[in-house]
Amino acid sequence: MTINIKNIYRRFVPSRLKLFYQDLKKLSNNREEIANLKREFLYFRILHYFEHNNIKEYSSEIDYLAKIGTLTTYPYNRTNKEVKDVNSGFDKEKRLPFVVHDNKKLFFPRHFSIETAKQFYLNFIVRENILGGGFMEKSPHQYTTESFSVKNDDIVLDVGAGEGLFLLDVIDKIKKGFVFESDKSWIKALIATFEPYKDKVTIINKFASDRDSMNELTIDSCLKNETGNIFIKMDIEGNEYLALCGAKKVLNREEDVRIACCTYHKHDDAGLLENFFKEVNFYSEFSDGYMLFASYDKIRPPFFRRGLIRARNVNDEF
């Protein structure tokens, strides 16, 4: 059945979205088709909203969406910077696929193909600018900048590490590293990646939280026996505020403490975390640009969200 999303939207208002989604399920049992229809509907919903609301803050992002004719998480042009081919392979001894980053093997779970591992890696390097590089005209998901970065002999916490790329990139210059990753499917790959650095990297298969339990650990408890300057990178699916509440002793230290924390998972996280850092007397700034984190049913105006906030307890320029 062919569905004209533009015509449907003219007959619907946002308050009837749930009914619309229920109707979609009746029309199709194909999950991919339903997801595509929801995505297309959301695209026209966003354009319709800004057409009828004079909000100039996101005008360039809306212009970009109108130009490409679809949704995208990062509504910005790609620059012409080239990406060299990724050196990759399959480690027969560890029985895991890998890519080579800065002459170091970054391992992935066994169910990843080599090509999937390469694309996963390039997604971080290019689209999200996680390690810098200026591949996109704005970088809402870039943790570090020239003036806000990991320093020599830092203690680094990679909270919500996934594949561990962020920590691996700085591993040679840091004093110690802690990897928080609650997803068990990543643990074997993380152990393989950091095996050459096991003398200074601790892998924690728990949630970073505001309490200590069988499956949770606070940052305060993690660092209770550690001294020195600290850099915390945090991307934990909207639980960033909870984890920061479990780090108040660390945030109150006299040492240099820097935090790069994602704010895009929940609608109100940017304001919530900005106020949190004000309350603990940290200086902060948001990354440039916005993300369109399209969760279909839950996303609401103005739709665009700040990617992450960078905070520090020292009043240096960002």
ABEGO torsion letter per residue (X at the ends): XBBBAAAAAAABBAAAAAAAAAAAAAABABAAAAAAAAAAAAAAAAAAAAAABBBAAAAAAAAAAAAAGBBBABBBBBBABBBBBBBBEBBAAAGBBBBBBGGBBBBBBAABBAAAAAAAAAAAAAAAGAAEGGABABBAABABBAABBBBBGBBBBBBGAEAGAAAAAAAAABABBBBBBABAAAAAAAAAAAAAAAAABBBBBBBBBABBBAABBBAAAAAAABBEBBBBBBBAGGAAAAAAAAAAAAAABABBBBBBBBAAABAAAAAAAAAAAAAAGBBBBBBBEBBBBBAGAABBOAGBBBABBBBBABBBBX
